[in-house]
């Protein structure tokens, strides 16, 4: 899981991909952030707990810079399993970034963060600090509608968690991506790259690594070397070439798998099973599992 998280960060660490994610997911496709206006920001901040100083790391962070001045700081967190107290993590990361500004002597700028969630789950966690406090207050026996409780809560600044479920993005949102993230989003939601056949791949290795991490399909990384060579020779690889290579790789793998199954069935004289496997894909996959192929 840690390796998967690192792989997700690598593709997101490119300014063009990061800007694309922010523009599409948080600004409905409006081109607010431009890659050339982004500069890497620290992902490490510090807090004190149990009498000791601790460091904490957000996944990816960039400064939005205009005319040599920081306009805002953006953070993106990748999660495969949302924690119930995720909103406190957001408060901690943003608080660390604001703490850095406390004695800087420079104009203060906003810190904006969101979470990209990569599982197929739904959001069942409190998406605001007030909601979390209200739920935990109820656990302690404090009625959420109690007048005194509401008075206390009214003085607490609310914090809202922005979560984007990457496995459940509508087509109208996905079509707005212009970076390599569009390939990832389409594949997770459609199972193919057909809508982007003519789009050029920019970050070949990083895209291949991320696709394998998210799908478990090693074909993606098996092709990385050949794609990189093509990119270096011709300065560009379009997705339709990648699709052709994946299909060829899959066909070869399937042929080898079937050939091995046939050999094993013949060796054990399982002719009835062999006949069934020839025209019944469910039976064929049952035998694949039984033989560990």
N, C-alpha and C positions, 0 to 999 in steps of 0.2 A: 504493500500500500504506500509506503514511503517513497519507493522508486516511482510509482505512478504519480504521486503528488509533484515530485521533482520534475518529471517529464512534462507535466502540464505547465509548470512555471516557465520552462525553457522557451516554448513557443510564445507564451504570453509576454516574455521579456523583450520581444522585439517591438519597437515603437509603433510600427505600422499595424501590428496585430492588436496591441493594447489600445491604440486610438480607435481602431475599428470596433472593438468590443464596447468601449465607452459610448461611442457615437450611436451604435445600433441599439444597444440594450438600455442605455440610460437617457438617450436623447432622440429616440425614435428615428434614427437614420440621419438626423441633422449633422452636418460636418462642423462640429464645434472644435474638436481636437484634431490637429494635424501632426503627423509623425515628426516633422522637422521642428515642431515647437515643444517637443517633449524631451526632458532630460531625466536620467535615472535618479530616483530619490532613495534615501536610506530605507531599508526594510527592517532595520533593527531599532528598537527603542528599549527603555529600561523602566522598571518599576521596583518598588520595595515591598517585600513581604516576609513575614516571620523574622524581621530584624535584619534581613539580607537584601542586597540588590540583585535583581534578576533581569536577564535580557529576554526580549520577545521578538519574534520575527513575523511580519506579515509576508504574503507570498510575492507580490509584485507591486512596485510603487513608482510613479513618475511625477515629476513636476511639470506643470504647464507653464511655459515661459513665453512672455511677450516683451519685446524690446529690452531684453536682458533682465527682466523682473519676473519673479515667481507670481503667477496669477492664482494658482491653486495647486493642491497636491491630491493626486488620485491613487487609490489603493484597490487592488482586486485580490480577493481570497478565493482559492479553489477548495471545495469541500466535496468529499464523497459520502460523508455522513454528518448532517447538521447536528450540532449539540444543542440541547435545550436552552442553555445559557449563551447561545451564540451572540446575542445582542451585547452581552458584557464584553465579549472579545472585541467587538467593533468599538465599544466605548474605550477599551484599553488601548487599542491601536491608534485611534484618532486622538485620544488624550495624550499619548506619547508624542505624537506629531505636533500637537499644540504646545506641549511642554517645551519642545525645542524652540518654539517661537517666542517663549515668554521673555527672554532676555536678549533677543537677537538685535533689537534696536531698529529692525526693518518693519515695514508695514505688514500687518497680519493678513494671512490669506486662508481661505477655507480648505478643509481637509474632507475629501469625499470618498466613501468606500462602498463597495458592493461585494456580494458573494456569488460565485458561479458554482452551482450544485450539479455534480456529474452523475449522480445515481438516477434510478428511475422512480425514486420516491416522490412524495409530496411534502409540502411544508406543514408540519404539525407542531412546530415550536412557536413560542411567543415571538412575534415580529416587532415588538416594541418593548421598551423598558417598563412602561406603565403596565402592560399586559403581564409581563413576567412578575412584577411586584404584586399585582393584584392576585395572580394565581398562587404565589407563594404566601401571600397574606392570608388567603383562604385556608391554606394548609395549616397555618398557625392559629386558625380560628377567628381571624379578623374578617368580618363581613365586608364584601367588596362595596356594598351600597351604604356602609356605615358613614355617617356624616363626618365623624372625626377622622376616619381613614381617608375619605375623599379630600378633607382639608389638608391633611399631611401630604397626600399625593399631588395636590395642586401646586406645591412648591418644588416639585421634582421636575427638572427638565426632561422631557421625553426624548428618547432616541429610537429611531425606526431602522429596522434592518431591511436592506434591499437584497432580495434573493432572486436569481435568474436560474430556472431549471433548464439546463442545456439539452436535456433529453426530451423536452416538451415545449419547444419553441414553435409558434405557428409559422406557416409558410411566408406570410407577409412580413414577418420579422426576419426570418432567415435569408430572404432574398436581398435584404439590405446590406449584408456583409460583402465587403470587397476584398478582404484579406484572406489568407489561408484558413482563418477560423470558419469561413463559410463552408469549406470542405468538411470540416469536423462536424459542424452543426447539421449539415444536410445528411451526412452519413448516419449520425446518431438518431435522426428523426425519420429518415427515409430508407436507410440501408443501402444507399448508393450515391454516386456523384453525378448522376445524369444531368441535373440542372446546371452543372458547372463544367461541362465537357470541354468548352472552349477557353476556360479560364486558366491562366498560367500559374503554376506553383512557384512560390517565391522561396520559401524556407523548406527545402526538400527533406533533409534529414530530420529536422524537428517535427515536420508534419507526419512523416513515417513513424517516428518514435511515439508520438502522441496517439496516433491511430492504433498502434499495437497495444499501448498501455490501456486504452479505453475499451478495446474490443477483444484483446487476447489473441488476435490473429497475427501470426508471425510473418505472413506474406508481405505485410506492409514494410517491415524492416528488412526482409530478405531482398527487397527491390531497391533499397535506399542507395546502395553503391552504384548500381547501373543508372539510376536516375541522376545521381550527382555527376556521373561521367557525361551523360547526355547534356546536362545543364552547362557544364564547363565547356563542352565542345561547341554547343550551339547557343549558349547564353539564354536558355529558356526551355521549360518543359510544360506542355499543356496537359490538362487533366485527362483528355481522351487517350493519350499515350499511356498514362498510369493505369487507366481502366483496362486497356488491352493487355498490359503486362500482368495485372492482377488476375484477369480472367484466364490467361494462359497458365499462370502459376497455379491457379485453382484447379484447372482442368488436368494438368500434369499430376498434381497431388492426388486428385480423385482417381485417376487411372491407376496410379501406383497402389493406392489403397485397395481398389477393387481387385487388382491382380493378386495382391497378397492374400485377400480373402478367398479368392478362387483356389489358389494353391493349397491353402489350409483345409478347405472343404473337400477338395479332391483327395488330399492325403488321408483324411479320415473317412472317406467314402460317404460323405453326407450329401448324396446326390439330390435328395428331396429338398434340403435346405438351399442347395445351389440353384435349383430350378426356381424356388420361391424368390431368392435374392435377385434373380435376373430381372424380374418384373415388379417386385414389391419393395419400394424404397424403405418402408417402415421395417420390413423384415431384414433388409440389408443393413440398416443402421443398428438394429438389435444385435446382429452378428458382429458388426464392428465393435460394439461395446463389449460383447462376450469375449472376443479375442483380443481386446485392448488395442485395436488398430486405429 
